[in-house]
């Protein structure tokens, strides 16, 4: 990920994480949920940036990539 993601893309990723970790974050306040999800998105972006800077061409078998096909189930503004 060599690009800066748009705010719309970040909202979509955050929404997907909220769905994936719904049970785990349910006990947190809305504010803490938003903080945690934002931290997770930022951490993921930073990790991908590090991997992209490294030379993995000879070490990675791209045939083993995982393909995700997700559609947002809820919008970011919906309350749980």
trRosetta pair geometry for C-beta under 8 A, 3 or more apart (Angstrom, degrees):
i j d omega theta_ij theta_ji phi_ij phi_ji
1 5 7.4 -22 -173 -49 126 102
1 45 6.2 -97 97 -139 144 67
1 48 4.2 42 22 123 108 139
1 49 6.4 -64 75 -64 87 67
1 52 6.7 -137 40 -36 46 144
2 49 7.4 116 -100 -118 48 74
2 52 5.7 -162 -67 161 87 158
5 9 4.1 -116 -177 90 105 129
5 10 5.3 131 110 -56 118 82
5 13 7.3 13 156 -7 163 138
5 45 6.9 -118 3 -104 118 127
6 9 4.7 98 53 7 78 100
6 10 6.9 -140 96 -4 42 86
7 10 5.5 -52 -146 37 34 114
7 11 6.4 40 152 -23 65 102
8 11 5.7 -50 -150 32 31 113
8 12 6.6 32 151 -19 62 104
9 12 5.6 -54 -151 35 34 113
9 13 6.4 32 152 -16 67 105
10 13 5.8 -53 -146 38 33 109
10 14 6.1 36 153 -21 65 108
10 41 5.9 92 -152 166 86 153
11 14 5.6 -55 -145 39 29 114
11 15 6.3 35 153 -24 64 105
11 76 4.6 -73 -168 -43 103 151
12 15 5.6 -51 -149 32 30 114
12 16 6.6 30 153 -18 62 104
12 72 6.1 -102 -142 -64 81 125
13 16 5.7 -55 -152 35 33 111
13 17 6.5 31 151 -16 65 105
13 41 5.3 112 111 -120 124 114
13 44 7.7 -148 174 70 138 146
14 17 5.7 -56 -150 38 32 110
14 18 6.3 38 151 -24 65 104
14 37 4.9 84 -152 150 90 122
14 38 6.8 4 -110 -78 124 56
14 41 5.7 -45 -75 -50 80 140
14 76 6.3 48 88 -112 114 114
15 18 5.5 -51 -149 31 31 115
15 19 6.6 30 153 -17 63 103
15 72 5.1 17 117 -132 141 112
15 73 7.9 -178 157 43 107 65
15 74 6.4 -158 -162 79 108 74
15 75 6.9 -59 -116 -156 141 24
15 76 5.2 -98 -73 -73 105 75
16 19 5.8 -54 -153 35 33 111
16 20 6.3 30 151 -18 66 109
16 70 5.7 68 -125 135 126 152
16 72 6.7 -95 -66 -99 78 73
17 20 5.5 -55 -142 39 34 111
17 21 6.0 -3 168 12 70 111
17 37 5.2 150 96 -141 127 95
17 40 5.6 155 -158 96 156 141
17 41 6.8 -127 -10 -61 152 87
18 21 6.7 -72 -136 55 21 84
18 22 6.5 58 155 -80 59 75
18 25 7.3 -85 -138 59 63 144
18 33 7.2 63 -121 169 99 114
18 37 5.8 -4 -67 -105 84 146
18 74 7.5 -83 96 66 124 118
18 76 7.9 134 5 -119 151 64
18 80 7.9 -162 168 -40 116 138
19 22 5.8 -10 -153 -43 29 111
19 72 7.9 178 -26 -147 142 58
19 73 5.5 108 -110 35 145 120
19 74 6.8 159 -76 24 106 100
21 24 4.5 -60 -171 50 85 115
21 25 5.1 62 128 -11 103 110
21 37 7.8 -172 56 -92 130 90
22 25 6.8 -78 -142 46 18 91
22 26 6.4 44 159 -60 60 95
22 80 7.2 -169 -146 -140 101 156
23 26 5.8 -30 -150 -14 29 120
25 28 5.0 -48 -171 27 73 120
25 32 7.9 -168 -162 111 98 91
25 33 4.9 104 161 -119 125 93
25 36 6.3 -168 -118 76 127 147
25 37 7.6 22 -113 -53 170 96
26 80 7.5 -108 -119 122 80 136
28 32 4.0 -117 180 92 114 120
28 33 4.9 148 95 -59 117 76
28 36 6.8 21 133 -2 174 139
29 32 4.7 90 53 11 79 101
29 33 6.9 -138 95 -7 40 87
30 33 5.6 -52 -147 34 31 115
30 34 6.4 31 155 -18 64 105
30 79 7.8 -40 -106 -132 133 89
31 34 5.9 -57 -152 36 29 109
31 35 6.4 27 152 -18 64 107
32 35 5.5 -52 -144 37 35 113
32 36 6.1 35 158 -19 67 106
33 36 6.0 -58 -147 38 27 109
33 37 6.2 22 158 -15 64 110
34 37 5.9 -57 -143 40 28 108
34 38 6.2 29 158 -19 64 109
35 38 5.9 -59 -149 37 27 111
35 39 6.3 28 153 -19 63 108
36 39 5.6 -56 -150 36 31 113
36 40 6.4 32 153 -21 65 104
37 40 5.6 -51 -148 33 33 113
37 41 6.6 33 154 -18 65 102
38 41 5.9 -53 -150 35 32 109
38 42 6.3 30 153 -16 65 109
39 42 5.7 -58 -146 41 30 111
39 43 6.1 32 156 -21 66 108
40 43 5.7 -52 -143 36 29 112
40 44 6.3 31 156 -20 63 106
41 44 5.8 -56 -151 35 29 112
41 45 6.4 31 152 -19 64 106
42 45 5.7 -53 -149 35 32 113
42 46 6.3 29 155 -17 65 107
43 46 5.8 -56 -147 38 30 110
43 47 6.3 30 155 -20 65 107
44 47 5.8 -55 -146 36 29 110
44 48 6.3 28 157 -17 64 107
45 48 6.0 -59 -150 38 27 109
45 49 6.4 30 153 -22 63 108
46 49 5.6 -54 -149 33 32 115
46 50 6.6 33 153 -20 64 102
47 50 5.7 -52 -153 32 34 112
47 51 6.5 30 152 -14 66 106
48 51 5.7 -56 -148 40 33 110
48 52 6.2 35 154 -21 67 107
49 52 5.7 -55 -146 37 29 112
49 53 6.6 29 154 -21 63 105
50 53 5.9 -58 -154 33 31 110
50 54 6.8 27 151 -19 65 105
51 54 5.8 -56 -151 33 36 110
51 56 6.8 -9 -174 -17 84 142
55 58 7.6 25 142 15 94 91
56 59 4.9 -83 -158 56 69 104
56 60 4.5 45 148 -18 111 116
57 60 7.2 -56 -119 36 13 95
61 64 5.1 61 96 2 100 109
62 65 5.6 0 -170 -30 62 111
72 75 6.8 67 147 -87 135 48
74 78 4.6 -105 -179 53 110 142
74 80 7.8 61 153 -77 174 91
75 78 5.1 110 59 -16 74 100
